[in-house]
Amino acid sequence: MIEFEHISKEYGDVIAVQGLTTQIPEGEIYGLVGPNGAGKTTSIRMACGLLTPTLGCIRIAGVDVHRAPELAQSYIGYLSDFFSLYDDLTVWEYLDYFAHAYKMPEAAIGPRIDEVIEQVALEVKRDAFIRGLSRGMKQRLGIGRAILHKPKVLLLDEPASGLDPKARADLRNLLMSLNAIGTTILISSHILPDLEGFCTSIGVMERGKMVRSGRIDAISKQETSYRVVRLSWIGVADIAPIVSSFPNISNLASQRSEAVFRFSGTEDELADVLKKLVAAGLRIVAFGEAKQTVEDLYLKLSRNEVM
């Protein structure tokens, strides 16, 4: 759905993006992560047609963004990291203004605005002036404007910046609901917990280059030859003598009634570990793999380490 093919962007002697090649399939929520200055914003602005690449080609839904910009724009909804709102307009008037800017059919505008207001949960603010909205409400209104024309692709640059925890949770739920109806989402952030739990794929950028791109589960398997297992039990016990008989267990750390270790075996072999612990009399209350977070993967990839 989104294709970057050998993309570079230069400003004189400064190379903002270099050799960016990646594909984002339809239906993904793709998190573009990296520090400030990594090239995330430049990449998104090129994807929506605001910047022209020095080299390369970007396609949205198979359409070259810079050769057929008007057609490409019909597939794109875009929200920049800093965007302007018109304080003297009401929520409904603001969306009506942009519906006409999108050249939507007149008969479809009213019903679509009502639908979008419900999607972004601004029903009670329908006739309120924008100047009175909270930061989170303004962010939801900005997304509402971006999805008015039902784009196939939503490009969001640091959308959670400046939001309080509840507003961030509301934003996450909104994006997941949009994705559930088929919208492919590309979202950038340098605040990695903002992407946790709902991104299906990530791209790690540093100094204008893509370090790694792909589905989170696939990258996790490629980067780690073991799984981290956590367990807890009732009472105090020394589990070291029990687990030491398993050659695929390493780096055991235990304290009182909790432990963590690295395990390089199969799932069947891991089940045998649990069976042996229970047979030894431990009253296990929790036993399972500790999943890697987006932040774990980012730190591992950006440092080029296998931990």
Secondary structure, 3 states (H helix, E strand, C coil): CEEEEEEEEEECCEEEEEEEEEEECCCCEEEEECCCCCCHHHHHHHHCCCCCCCEEEEEECCEECCCCHHHHHCCEEEECCCCCCCCCCEHHHHHHHHHHHCCCCHHHHHHHHHHHHHHCCCHHHCCCEHHHCCHHHHHHHHHHHHCCCCCCEEEEECCCCCCCHHHHHHHHHHHHHHHHCCCEEEEEECCHHHHCCCCCEEEEEECCEEEEEEEHHHHHHHHCCCEEEEEEEECCCCCHHHHCCCCCEEEEEEECCEEEEEECCCHHHHHHHHHHHHHCCCEEEEEEECCCCHHHHHHHHHCCCCC
